[in-house]
Amino acid sequence: MTFETRVRTAILEVFAETGIAPSPAGIAERLRAKLDPVLEAWDRLREGRAIVTGEAGLSIRMANPFSGIPTGHTFESAGIRYYANCAWDVLGIPAALGRGGTVRSRCAHSGESLRLQVGDEGPESCDWLFHSLVPAAHWWDDIVFT
């Protein structure tokens, strides 16, 4: 496993364990590594679109399906609240964690609150539709907006 892969894995593990984005220093400590190589891997992950960083480049805004900032799309399980980048990603969190819980979101059209139970076999039946204003081929044109 490359060091970059170890850094990415550690980022996702911290999100899974805490629901909170880790810092480069926290990842360095977790991997028992020096900070500079972690920062170099962090930059490569950003360049490879594995993570989206905040403006200073040292915080994680997105590490799909997790959001490093609070959003209106959450998944709650085992006493932890996870934030997702969008309604699509929030359904990826229970799949990534391999456990059930409660998805909460909001309809962008009506403003209606949405709640969905997800079990071991997947989400309960619902009539939700997912619509993206931006075609998938253009999501990375402005990933934060999309």
C-alpha positions in Angstrom: 0.0 0.0 0.0 1.4 3.4 -1.0 1.8 6.1 1.6 -0.8 8.2 -0.2 -3.3 5.3 0.1 -2.5 4.9 3.8 -3.2 8.6 4.2 -6.5 8.4 2.3 -7.5 5.3 4.3 -6.7 7.0 7.6 -8.8 10.0 6.6 -11.8 7.8 5.8 -11.2 5.8 9.0 -11.3 9.0 11.1 -14.5 10.1 9.4 -16.0 6.7 10.1 -15.0 6.6 13.7 -15.9 10.2 14.6 -18.0 11.9 11.9 -15.4 14.7 11.9 -12.7 15.6 9.3 -9.2 14.9 10.5 -6.3 17.4 10.3 -3.0 16.6 8.6 -1.4 16.6 12.0 -3.9 14.1 13.3 -3.3 11.9 10.3 0.5 12.1 10.9 0.0 11.1 14.5 -2.3 8.3 13.6 0.2 6.9 11.0 3.2 7.7 13.3 4.6 9.7 10.4 6.2 13.0 9.9 3.9 15.9 8.9 5.7 16.8 5.7 5.1 13.5 3.9 1.4 13.6 5.1 1.1 17.1 3.6 2.6 15.9 0.3 0.2 13.0 0.2 -2.7 15.4 1.1 -1.8 17.6 -1.9 -1.7 14.6 -4.2 -5.1 13.4 -2.9 -6.5 16.8 -3.6 -5.0 16.9 -7.1 -6.4 13.4 -7.8 -9.9 14.5 -6.6 -9.9 12.0 -3.7 -10.4 14.9 -1.3 -11.6 18.5 -1.6 -9.8 20.8 0.8 -10.8 24.1 2.3 -9.3 27.4 1.2 -6.1 27.1 3.1 -5.7 23.5 1.9 -5.3 22.1 5.4 -8.9 21.2 6.2 -11.0 18.6 4.4 -14.2 19.9 2.9 -15.1 16.6 1.2 -13.8 13.0 1.3 -16.7 11.3 -0.5 -19.2 10.4 0.8 -18.3 12.4 3.9 -18.4 16.2 4.3 -16.0 18.0 6.5 -18.4 20.8 7.2 -22.0 20.6 8.5 -24.6 20.3 5.9 -28.4 19.6 5.7 -27.7 16.0 4.6 -26.9 13.8 7.6 -26.7 10.1 8.6 -27.0 9.1 12.2 -25.8 5.8 13.5 -24.2 4.4 16.6 -24.6 7.8 18.3 -22.5 9.6 15.6 -23.8 12.2 13.2 -22.1 12.1 9.8 -22.5 15.0 7.3 -22.7 14.4 3.6 -22.0 16.7 0.7 -25.5 16.1 -0.9 -28.6 14.0 -0.9 -26.8 11.4 -3.1 -23.7 11.1 -0.9 -25.8 10.8 2.3 -27.0 7.4 1.0 -23.4 6.4 0.4 -22.5 6.8 4.1 -24.4 3.8 5.4 -23.1 1.7 2.5 -19.5 2.8 3.3 -20.0 2.1 7.1 -21.8 -1.1 6.5 -24.5 -0.3 9.1 -27.9 1.1 9.4 -29.2 4.3 10.8 -31.3 7.4 9.9 -30.8 9.6 6.9 -32.1 13.1 7.0 -32.2 15.6 4.2 -34.4 18.2 2.7 -36.2 18.5 -0.6 -34.5 21.3 -2.5 -37.7 22.0 -4.4 -40.3 22.0 -1.7 -38.2 22.5 1.4 -39.8 19.4 3.0 -37.8 17.5 5.6 -36.9 14.0 4.6 -36.2 11.1 6.9 -35.3 7.6 5.8 -34.4 4.5 7.9 -31.6 2.4 6.5 -31.2 -1.2 7.7 -28.8 -4.0 7.0 -30.7 -4.7 3.7 -30.7 -1.1 2.6 -33.1 1.8 2.8 -36.8 1.4 3.5 -39.1 1.8 0.6 -39.8 5.4 -0.4 -40.9 7.5 -3.3 -37.9 9.9 -3.3 -36.3 11.0 -6.5 -32.8 12.4 -6.8 -32.3 15.2 -9.3 -29.1 17.0 -10.1 -29.2 20.3 -11.9 -25.7 19.7 -13.2 -24.9 16.7 -15.5 -22.5 14.3 -13.8 -19.9 15.0 -16.5 -19.7 18.6 -15.2 -19.7 18.0 -11.4 -16.0 18.8 -11.1 -16.4 22.1 -12.9 -17.5 23.4 -9.5 -17.8 20.4 -7.1 -18.7 22.5 -4.1 -21.8 23.9 -5.9 -22.7 20.6 -7.5 
